[in-house]
C-alpha cells in the first residue's frame, strides 16, 4: 500500500476537514469538486493520466514571502507556516496543470493560501476562546477519521506514516486536537445536518448520470449502499466548509487582521 505523503495527511489535520480547507481558500466550485474527489470525498470515475511527453515539474517560488505573512489579533503567521501549506497546495495545482495545460498563477495562489491561514487562525482562536478542549479519546477518534480519509487502517498508522516522514507524534496529536476543536466549534455555531437517504440517493443518481454522459469510462461507480457513507461524509464536510467560511468572515470583520502579501 502506498503511504500518503506528509502534506496529504497534514492537509487533513490543518482544519475542519480538507473540504473545509478548500472552501476557506476561496477556490472555485470546480476546484473544490476536484479536490474533494482526490481526497476521498466520493465515488468518481478514474482520471486520465493525460498522456504525452513528461514535462519538468514547476517549482514553488517563495522568495518574495515576508518573514511575517500575516497578523491575526496579535498572533503572527510566519513564513515557515505559510511555506509548508503553500508548497503542498502548489504541488496539487501543478498536478492539475499537467492535465489542463493552464499555468498556475502563483501570486493569486499565495493570496488564497494566506487567506486560508488567516481564516484558520481566526477559527482556532474562536474555538480556544469558547473553551473547547480535546480529550485523548477525541484525538484518537479524529486520527481514526483521518486514517479513513487517507486510506490507512488506523490512527496508529497515521502517526507512524508521519513519524517516518519527520513529524513528531506530539505534533501530530496537537494538530488532531486543533482539528477536533475547530470541527466542534463550527458544529456548535452552525446548523450541520446529516443528509437523508433520499438526498444521498439523488446525489448518487447524479454521479451515475454524469458518468454515462462522459462515456468511454472503463471504471464503474460502486453500488449505492457501498458508497452511501462516503457520500454522507462528503455532504457533511461541504456543510462544514460553508459554515466555516461564513464564521471566519464574521470573525475577520470583528477582528484585527493584517496580511503582508
ZINORBEL-V639682 format. One record per pair of residues at least 12 apart in sequence whose C-alpha atoms are under 8 Angstrom apart, sorted by the first residue. I is the first residue (numbers start at 1). J is the second residue. D is the distance in Angstrom with one decimal. If there is no record, write none. Layout:
i & j & d
I & J & D
I & J & D
This chain:
i & j & d
3 & 152 & 7.9
3 & 161 & 6.8
4 & 150 & 6.7
4 & 161 & 7.7
5 & 162 & 7.9
5 & 165 & 7.9
6 & 161 & 7.7
6 & 162 & 5.8
6 & 165 & 6.5
7 & 85 & 7.9
7 & 88 & 5.7
8 & 88 & 7.7
8 & 150 & 7.9
9 & 146 & 7.4
9 & 150 & 6.8
9 & 158 & 7.8
9 & 162 & 7.9
12 & 146 & 6.3
12 & 149 & 8.0
13 & 146 & 7.5
13 & 175 & 5.6
13 & 176 & 5.7
13 & 178 & 7.9
13 & 179 & 6.0
14 & 175 & 6.6
14 & 178 & 7.7
14 & 179 & 6.5
15 & 120 & 6.6
15 & 178 & 7.4
15 & 179 & 5.2
15 & 182 & 6.6
15 & 183 & 7.8
16 & 179 & 5.4
16 & 180 & 7.4
16 & 182 & 5.6
16 & 183 & 4.9
16 & 240 & 7.3
16 & 241 & 7.5
17 & 179 & 7.5
17 & 183 & 8.0
17 & 237 & 6.7
17 & 241 & 7.8
18 & 36 & 7.6
18 & 39 & 7.5
19 & 32 & 7.3
19 & 35 & 7.6
19 & 36 & 6.1
19 & 234 & 7.9
19 & 237 & 5.8
19 & 238 & 6.2
19 & 241 & 6.1
20 & 237 & 6.6
20 & 238 & 6.8
20 & 240 & 6.2
20 & 241 & 3.6
20 & 242 & 7.2
20 & 244 & 6.9
20 & 245 & 7.9
21 & 116 & 7.0
21 & 241 & 7.1
22 & 35 & 7.4
22 & 241 & 7.7
23 & 241 & 5.4
23 & 242 & 6.6
23 & 245 & 6.6
24 & 115 & 7.4
24 & 116 & 5.2
24 & 119 & 6.8
24 & 120 & 8.0
24 & 241 & 7.1
24 & 244 & 7.4
24 & 245 & 5.6
25 & 112 & 5.0
25 & 113 & 6.0
25 & 115 & 6.4
25 & 116 & 4.8
26 & 112 & 6.4
26 & 116 & 7.9
27 & 112 & 7.9
36 & 234 & 7.7
39 & 149 & 6.7
39 & 150 & 7.1
40 & 149 & 5.8
40 & 150 & 7.3
40 & 230 & 7.6
41 & 230 & 6.5
41 & 231 & 7.0
41 & 233 & 7.2
41 & 234 & 5.0
42 & 227 & 7.3
42 & 230 & 5.4
42 & 231 & 5.5
42 & 234 & 6.5
43 & 221 & 6.2
43 & 222 & 7.5
43 & 227 & 6.8
43 & 230 & 7.7
43 & 231 & 7.9
44 & 207 & 7.7
44 & 221 & 6.8
45 & 211 & 7.0
45 & 217 & 7.0
45 & 219 & 5.8
45 & 220 & 6.8
45 & 221 & 6.8
46 & 217 & 7.5
46 & 218 & 7.9
46 & 219 & 6.2
49 & 99 & 7.5
50 & 98 & 7.4
50 & 99 & 5.4
55 & 98 & 7.9
57 & 94 & 7.2
58 & 94 & 6.7
60 & 87 & 6.2
60 & 90 & 6.5
60 & 91 & 8.0
60 & 106 & 7.7
61 & 106 & 7.6
62 & 83 & 7.1
65 & 79 & 6.5
65 & 261 & 7.1
66 & 79 & 6.2
66 & 260 & 7.2
66 & 261 & 7.4
67 & 79 & 4.8
67 & 80 & 7.9
68 & 260 & 7.2
69 & 82 & 7.1
69 & 114 & 7.2
69 & 259 & 6.1
69 & 260 & 5.2
69 & 261 & 6.4
70 & 114 & 7.5
70 & 118 & 7.2
70 & 257 & 7.3
70 & 258 & 5.4
70 & 259 & 4.2
70 & 260 & 5.6
70 & 261 & 7.9
71 & 118 & 8.0
71 & 256 & 7.9
71 & 257 & 5.7
71 & 258 & 5.2
71 & 259 & 6.6
72 & 118 & 6.7
72 & 121 & 7.1
72 & 122 & 7.0
72 & 255 & 7.5
72 & 256 & 6.0
72 & 257 & 4.7
72 & 258 & 6.6
73 & 255 & 6.2
73 & 256 & 4.9
73 & 257 & 6.2
74 & 256 & 7.7
77 & 117 & 7.6
77 & 118 & 7.8
82 & 113 & 7.5
82 & 114 & 7.0
82 & 117 & 7.5
85 & 113 & 7.2
86 & 109 & 7.9
86 & 110 & 6.8
86 & 113 & 6.2
90 & 106 & 7.9
90 & 109 & 7.7
110 & 261 & 7.7
111 & 261 & 6.8
114 & 259 & 7.4
114 & 261 & 7.7
118 & 257 & 7.9
119 & 245 & 7.8
119 & 248 & 5.3
119 & 249 & 7.6
119 & 252 & 7.6
120 & 248 & 7.7
122 & 248 & 6.3
122 & 251 & 6.4
122 & 252 & 7.1
123 & 182 & 6.5
123 & 244 & 7.7
123 & 247 & 7.6
123 & 248 & 6.1
123 & 251 & 7.8
124 & 178 & 7.2
124 & 181 & 7.5
124 & 182 & 6.1
126 & 185 & 7.8
127 & 181 & 5.9
127 & 182 & 6.0
127 & 185 & 5.5
128 & 181 & 7.6
130 & 185 & 7.8
132 & 181 & 5.8
132 & 184 & 7.6
132 & 185 & 7.4
133 & 177 & 7.5
133 & 181 & 6.3
134 & 177 & 5.4
134 & 178 & 8.0
134 & 180 & 6.5
134 & 181 & 6.5
138 & 177 & 7.5
138 & 180 & 7.0
139 & 173 & 6.5
139 & 176 & 5.7
139 & 177 & 5.5
139 & 180 & 7.0
140 & 155 & 6.5
141 & 155 & 7.9
142 & 176 & 6.2
142 & 177 & 7.8
142 & 179 & 7.6
142 & 180 & 6.5
143 & 155 & 4.8
143 & 158 & 7.0
143 & 176 & 6.5
146 & 158 & 7.5
159 & 172 & 6.7
183 & 240 & 7.7
186 & 240 & 6.8
186 & 243 & 6.7
186 & 244 & 6.1
186 & 247 & 7.8
187 & 240 & 7.4
190 & 243 & 6.3
192 & 236 & 6.9
192 & 239 & 6.3
192 & 240 & 6.9
193 & 236 & 7.1
194 & 232 & 7.1
194 & 235 & 7.9
194 & 236 & 6.5
195 & 232 & 6.3
195 & 235 & 7.0
195 & 236 & 7.6
200 & 228 & 6.7
200 & 231 & 6.5
200 & 232 & 6.8
201 & 224 & 7.2
201 & 228 & 8.0
203 & 231 & 7.8
204 & 224 & 6.7
204 & 231 & 7.9
208 & 221 & 7.0
